[in-house]
Amino acid sequence: MIICYGMAMENARAAERLYVERFPNQYEYTPCGSCTQCTAIHDTSYFKEEWVASISLSTGATTSSKRRNTTHHLLRRYFHYYNFNFSFLIKFIVDYSVIINKTCAGFLAQCRRNDTFPDFILWTDEATFTPNGVFNSRNFLIWQEENPHAIRQCAFQYRWTINVWASVIANKVIGPYFLPPRLNGQTYAQFIENELPVLLEDIPLQTRLRLIYQHDGAPAHYSRRTREILDARYPDRWIGRGGPINWPARSPDLNVLDYFIWGYIKAAVEHCRNGTEDEVREAIIAAFNTITPDIAHRATRQIVRRADLCLQARGRHFEQLLN
């Protein structure tokens, strides 16, 4: 109808006659109303947006590909509209933005009092490695003149799971330390009490005396025994659920392990996912050894900028940064 309307020099009646001549079997839809809508689209941007929105909704997954492609072509050519995909974000039942905003404000206040404050926080986290890895078929593309019919093997016959703990403080990466595949409160409490002091032996004594331990609110981290150990070892100096400093739930943008370390390590070991468990463990250790003190320090210092951006966004989602 739009094409007929343009061919008739924006004359609604002439467009109707032209439409009937070209599509005699569809005259029962009375296209004259569409011509009136075309006039409104041409005159006012409001009706234009309403019409484009209705077209977008009417050309969904159930619409034939021919009709959908024609509609998209008209939207691009005559209205300069382009189709964009939705970005999926987690909808929180509880408004965590208030807690995240408060945490960022307190963190930046401490940084203003002492610019070396971020260097005394021991950022920790765990990550799981499996044979399948992280593969997004939309991002991994193969450019060839002809379709190579490339395949990627997954769901291996022999499965394994590697649970890795690591931490970062200032310019030093601590770990990796391999935990049991299924972590519970008892295992994690034993790790905090017995293994963590050994891992921190290379940290200067003055730093250890002022060290602030951070972990998220995972169930194993919230066990009573774990909190008792942290209260005794780091009185009023640990960050986590149920601790003296509350860690906001679902805030990976504020943890250097989440926004840098794990992505860096998983990308480095992606090539050996089809190896044995021991080979992948060795590859993980080798990948950690490639993180220099300069890289670690720059990643740690970026938390200040991220906290500032998070505060500007009032604790909600903000644009991702390039490391």
C-alpha positions as CSV (number, residue, x, y, z in Angstrom):
1,M,0.0,0.0,0.0
2,I,2.9,2.4,0.7
3,I,4.4,1.7,-2.7
4,C,1.1,2.4,-4.4
5,Y,0.7,5.6,-2.3
6,G,4.0,6.8,-3.5
7,M,3.4,5.8,-7.1
8,A,0.1,7.8,-7.0
9,M,1.9,10.9,-5.9
10,E,0.4,10.7,-2.4
11,N,-3.2,10.7,-3.7
12,A,-5.2,8.3,-1.5
13,R,-8.0,7.6,-4.0
14,A,-5.6,7.0,-6.9
15,A,-3.5,4.8,-4.7
16,E,-6.6,2.8,-3.8
17,R,-7.5,2.2,-7.4
18,L,-3.9,1.2,-8.2
19,Y,-3.9,-1.2,-5.3
20,V,-7.1,-2.8,-6.5
21,E,-5.7,-3.2,-10.0
22,R,-2.5,-4.8,-8.7
23,F,-4.1,-6.9,-5.9
24,P,-7.7,-7.6,-6.9
25,N,-8.1,-10.5,-4.5
26,Q,-7.2,-8.4,-1.4
27,Y,-9.6,-5.5,-1.9
28,E,-11.7,-6.7,1.0
29,Y,-9.2,-5.2,3.4
30,T,-10.2,-1.7,2.3
31,P,-6.8,-0.1,1.8
32,C,-8.2,3.5,1.8
33,G,-7.7,3.5,5.6
34,S,-4.1,2.7,5.0
35,C,-3.7,5.6,2.7
36,T,-5.1,7.9,5.4
37,Q,-2.6,6.5,7.8
38,C,0.2,7.0,5.2
39,T,-0.8,10.7,5.0
40,A,-0.6,10.9,8.8
41,I,2.8,9.2,8.8
42,H,4.1,11.7,6.2
43,D,2.7,14.7,8.2
44,T,3.4,13.9,11.8
45,S,6.3,12.0,13.5
46,Y,4.0,10.8,16.2
47,F,1.8,8.7,13.9
48,K,5.0,7.6,12.1
49,E,6.4,6.2,15.3
50,E,3.1,4.5,16.1
51,W,2.9,2.9,12.7
52,V,6.5,1.7,12.7
53,A,5.9,0.2,16.2
54,S,2.8,-1.7,14.9
55,I,4.8,-2.9,11.9
56,S,7.6,-4.1,14.2
57,L,5.2,-6.0,16.4
58,S,3.4,-7.6,13.4
59,T,6.5,-9.0,11.8
60,G,7.7,-11.3,14.5
61,A,9.0,-14.9,14.4
62,T,5.7,-16.2,13.1
63,T,5.5,-13.9,10.1
64,S,6.6,-15.2,6.7
65,S,10.2,-14.4,5.8
66,K,9.1,-12.7,2.5
67,R,6.7,-10.3,4.3
68,R,9.2,-9.6,7.1
69,N,12.0,-8.8,4.6
70,T,9.8,-6.5,2.6
71,T,8.7,-4.6,5.6
72,H,12.2,-4.2,6.9
73,H,13.3,-2.9,3.5
74,L,10.5,-0.3,3.6
75,L,11.4,0.8,7.1
76,R,15.1,1.2,6.2
77,R,14.5,2.9,2.8
78,Y,11.7,5.4,3.6
79,F,12.0,6.0,7.3
80,H,15.7,5.3,7.9
81,Y,14.8,2.9,10.7
82,Y,17.1,0.0,11.6
83,N,16.4,-3.1,13.6
84,F,18.3,-3.6,16.9
85,N,18.3,-6.6,19.3
86,F,17.3,-6.5,22.9
87,S,19.9,-6.7,25.7
88,F,18.8,-9.1,28.5
89,L,19.4,-7.8,32.0
90,I,18.6,-9.5,35.3
91,K,15.4,-8.2,36.9
92,F,15.9,-8.0,40.6
93,I,13.1,-8.9,43.0
94,V,14.8,-6.9,45.7
95,D,16.1,-3.4,44.8
96,Y,19.8,-4.2,45.1
97,S,20.7,-0.8,43.5
98,V,20.3,1.0,46.9
99,I,22.8,-1.4,48.5
100,I,25.2,-1.2,45.6
101,N,25.0,2.6,45.6
102,K,25.7,2.7,49.3
103,T,28.7,0.4,48.9
104,C,30.2,2.4,46.1
105,A,29.8,5.6,48.0
106,G,31.5,4.2,51.0
107,F,34.3,2.8,48.9
108,L,35.0,6.1,47.2
109,A,34.9,7.9,50.5
110,Q,37.7,5.7,51.8
111,C,39.6,6.2,48.6
112,R,39.4,10.0,49.1
113,R,40.8,9.7,52.6
114,N,43.6,7.4,51.5
115,D,44.4,6.8,47.8
116,T,46.1,3.5,48.7
117,F,43.0,2.1,50.2
118,P,42.2,-0.3,47.3
119,D,45.7,-1.9,47.6
120,F,44.7,-3.4,51.0
121,I,41.6,-5.2,49.8
122,L,42.1,-8.9,49.1
123,W,39.6,-9.6,46.3
124,T,38.7,-13.3,46.1
125,D,36.4,-15.5,44.0
126,E,35.9,-19.0,42.7
127,A,35.3,-20.2,39.1
128,T,34.4,-23.5,37.6
129,F,36.1,-25.0,34.5
130,T,34.5,-27.8,32.4
131,P,35.3,-29.4,29.1
132,N,32.6,-27.6,27.2
133,G,33.9,-24.1,28.1
134,V,32.1,-21.0,27.1
135,F,31.1,-20.9,23.5
136,N,28.9,-18.4,21.8
137,S,28.0,-19.4,18.2
138,R,27.1,-15.8,17.4
139,N,30.6,-14.5,18.3
140,F,32.7,-17.3,16.9
141,L,32.5,-16.9,13.1
142,I,34.4,-18.5,10.3
143,W,35.0,-16.4,7.1
144,Q,35.3,-18.5,4.0
145,E,34.2,-18.3,0.4
146,E,32.1,-21.5,0.8
147,N,30.4,-22.9,3.9
148,P,33.0,-25.2,5.5
149,H,30.3,-26.8,7.7
150,A,32.5,-26.4,10.7
151,I,31.6,-28.3,13.9
152,R,32.5,-28.0,17.5
153,Q,32.4,-31.1,19.7
154,C,30.7,-30.8,23.1
155,A,29.2,-33.0,25.7
156,F,32.4,-35.1,26.0
157,Q,32.1,-38.7,27.1
158,Y,34.5,-38.1,30.0
159,R,33.4,-35.2,32.2
160,W,35.3,-33.3,34.8
161,T,34.9,-30.1,36.8
162,I,37.7,-28.0,38.2
163,N,36.8,-25.5,40.9
164,V,39.5,-22.8,41.2
165,W,40.0,-20.2,43.9
166,A,42.1,-17.1,43.3
167,S,42.6,-13.6,44.7
168,V,44.2,-10.3,43.9
169,I,45.7,-7.7,46.2
170,A,47.3,-4.5,44.8
171,N,49.7,-5.8,42.1
172,K,49.9,-9.5,43.2
173,V,47.8,-12.4,42.1
174,I,47.5,-15.2,44.6
175,G,46.6,-18.6,43.4
176,P,45.3,-20.6,41.7
177,Y,44.2,-23.0,44.5
178,F,42.1,-26.0,43.5
179,L,39.1,-26.6,45.6
180,P,36.7,-29.6,45.6
181,P,34.2,-29.5,42.7
182,R,31.3,-29.1,45.1
183,L,32.2,-26.5,47.7
184,N,30.3,-26.4,51.0
185,G,30.6,-24.4,54.2
186,Q,32.8,-26.9,56.0
187,T,35.3,-27.2,53.2
188,Y,35.5,-23.5,52.7
189,A,36.0,-22.8,56.4
190,Q,38.9,-25.3,56.5
191,F,40.4,-23.5,53.5
192,I,40.1,-20.1,55.2
193,E,41.6,-21.5,58.5
194,N,44.4,-23.7,57.2
195,E,45.3,-23.0,53.6
196,L,44.8,-19.2,53.3
197,P,47.5,-18.2,55.7
198,V,50.0,-20.3,53.7
199,L,49.0,-18.6,50.5
200,L,49.4,-15.1,52.1
201,E,53.0,-15.7,53.3
202,D,54.5,-13.7,50.4
203,I,52.4,-10.7,51.3
204,P,54.3,-8.1,53.4
205,L,53.5,-8.1,57.1
206,Q,52.3,-4.5,57.2
207,T,49.9,-5.2,54.4
208,R,48.6,-8.4,56.1
209,L,47.9,-6.4,59.3
210,R,45.7,-4.0,57.4
211,L,44.3,-6.5,54.9
212,I,40.6,-6.5,54.2
213,Y,39.2,-9.8,53.1
214,Q,36.5,-9.8,50.4
215,H,34.2,-12.5,49.1
216,D,30.7,-12.7,47.7
217,G,27.5,-14.0,49.3
218,A,27.7,-17.7,48.1
219,P,26.1,-20.2,50.4
220,A,29.5,-21.7,51.4
221,H,30.8,-18.2,52.3
222,Y,27.8,-17.6,54.6
223,S,28.3,-20.6,56.9
224,R,28.6,-19.9,60.6
225,R,32.0,-21.4,60.9
226,T,33.4,-19.3,58.0
227,R,32.1,-16.1,59.6
228,E,33.5,-17.0,63.0
229,I,36.9,-17.6,61.5
230,L,36.8,-14.3,59.6
231,D,35.6,-12.4,62.7
232,A,38.5,-13.8,64.6
233,R,41.2,-13.3,62.0
234,Y,39.9,-10.1,60.4
235,P,37.9,-8.3,63.0
236,D,35.8,-5.6,61.4
237,R,37.9,-6.0,58.3
238,W,36.1,-8.4,56.0
239,I,33.5,-7.8,53.3
240,G,30.8,-10.3,52.7
241,R,27.2,-11.3,53.4
242,G,26.7,-11.2,57.2
243,G,30.0,-9.5,57.8
244,P,30.9,-6.1,59.2
245,I,31.0,-4.7,55.6
246,N,28.1,-5.9,53.5
247,W,28.9,-7.0,50.0
248,P,26.1,-6.2,47.6
249,A,24.6,-9.2,45.8
250,R,25.0,-9.5,42.1
251,S,27.7,-6.9,41.7
252,P,30.4,-8.5,39.5
253,D,31.4,-5.2,38.0
254,L,33.1,-4.3,41.3
255,N,35.2,-7.4,41.7
256,V,38.5,-7.6,39.7
257,L,38.2,-11.5,39.5
258,D,34.8,-11.2,37.8
259,Y,35.5,-8.5,35.3
260,F,39.1,-9.4,34.4
261,I,40.8,-12.4,35.9
262,W,38.4,-15.2,35.0
263,G,37.8,-13.9,31.5
264,Y,41.5,-13.7,30.9
265,I,42.2,-17.2,32.3
266,K,39.3,-18.9,30.5
267,A,40.3,-17.3,27.2
268,A,43.9,-18.6,27.7
269,V,42.9,-22.2,28.4
270,E,40.1,-22.4,25.8
271,H,42.4,-24.2,23.3
272,C,43.0,-27.1,25.6
273,R,39.4,-27.8,26.7
274,N,39.4,-31.1,25.0
275,G,42.4,-32.3,27.0
276,T,42.5,-34.2,30.2
277,E,41.8,-32.7,33.6
278,D,45.5,-32.7,34.5
279,E,46.4,-30.9,31.3
280,V,43.8,-28.2,31.9
281,R,45.0,-27.8,35.5
282,E,48.5,-27.2,34.2
283,A,47.2,-24.8,31.6
284,I,45.3,-22.8,34.3
285,I,48.5,-22.5,36.4
286,A,50.5,-21.4,33.3
287,A,47.8,-18.8,32.4
288,F,48.0,-17.3,36.0
289,N,51.8,-17.0,35.6
290,T,51.4,-14.8,32.6
291,I,49.6,-12.1,34.6
292,T,52.3,-9.5,35.4
293,P,52.2,-7.2,38.5
294,D,51.6,-4.2,36.2
295,I,48.5,-5.9,34.6
296,A,47.2,-6.9,38.0
297,H,47.7,-3.4,39.5
298,R,45.9,-1.7,36.5
299,A,43.0,-4.1,36.8
300,T,42.8,-3.5,40.6
301,R,42.9,0.3,40.2
302,Q,40.1,0.2,37.7
303,I,37.7,-0.6,40.5
304,V,37.8,3.1,41.6
305,R,36.5,4.1,38.1
306,R,33.9,1.4,38.1
307,A,32.6,2.4,41.5
308,D,32.4,6.0,40.3
309,L,30.4,5.0,37.2
310,C,28.2,2.7,39.3
311,L,27.5,5.7,41.6
312,Q,26.6,7.9,38.7
313,A,24.2,5.2,37.5
314,R,22.7,5.1,41.0
315,G,23.7,1.5,41.5
316,R,22.2,0.2,38.4
317,H,23.7,-1.3,35.2
318,F,26.3,0.8,33.4
319,E,28.2,0.5,30.1
320,Q,30.9,-2.1,30.3
321,L,34.6,-1.0,30.2
322,L,37.4,-2.3,28.2
323,N,40.2,-3.6,30.4
